[in-house]
Amino acid sequence: KYAENMYYFSELALTLNAPESGTAPTDSRRRPDQRLMENGRWDEANAEKQRLEEKQRISRKRREAEAARATEDGTPYDPYKPLWFERKKDPVTQELAHVYKGGYWESKEKQDWTLCPDIF
């Protein structure tokens, strides 16, 4: 019903990005630029997207600089690793894949998101 007003998305598609309470602060449904866009505030959404992209660039440059300093100093450097996934070789395809390693559901149950970076 009223699909023509919702870009002809199915009801399921429309609900996939619906906010959900208790999710990690890094959950993509919390992206402020997406929320602004969904509310039709295009100019604000574009400005917010630019801010987020610049924040990501700064974070990447900081990690690259830390890695370069560690290489120069000969000190160990632990590169960025996802919180809840690890890269492993798929036993069937022999390709690297990100595999869930646990922890998300426990953090969600406790509402303890202290390990999450501030990405937004």
ABEGO torsion letter per residue (X at the ends): XGAAAAGGBBAAAAAAABBBBGBBAABAAABAAAAAAAAGBAAAAAAAAAAAAAAAAAAAAAAAAAAAAAAAAGBBBBBBBBAABBBBBBAAAGBBBBBBAEGAAAAAAAGBAAABBBAX
